[in-house]
Amino acid sequence: MKTDKIEIATGVVHEVPEDLEEVLRASSELLTIWNGLTPIARNEWICWVTIVKKEETRKEHINRLREELLEGKKRPCCWPGCPHRNENAKKWFST
């Protein structure tokens, strides 16, 4: 199935960045899973990918996102939540 025409759902606060969009479009299965997540779950994944400082860490997060979504996980493990929408999570990050 061609995925370049399928809309990619966003998060509550965050938009899907280009590097993540490329990974999602590379697999119709992954894109279907992604679009089936709740907006809050998508938001958590996007924030978890984009909040890191190093490019290599970001790539690792994108790879882990792909693997874990295909395994059936809905949210990033051990993540206190998006500090951009969750007041309690702000203590963990300097945003």
C-alpha positions, 0 to 999 in steps of 0.5 A: 500500500502506498503511504505517501498520500495517507495522512499522519495523525498528530499529537495533542500538542506536538506535530510529527517531525519530518524524520519520524514521518519518514519512518512512519511512511516507510511501513504501512503496518507502522503507519496504521498502528500510529494512526490507531493510537490515541492523540495523547499516546502519539503526543507522548511518542513525539515528545519522547523523540524530540526532547532529547539533545543529541541527534544519535539519541533521537535516532535511537528513540525513533528506532525504538518507537518503530520496534515497540509500536510493532511489538504492540506497545502504546506509549514509551516505557519509563517516560514521565509524560510530556512536560508540554502538556503535563504540569507534573512532568515539568520537574523532569525536564528543562524545556 
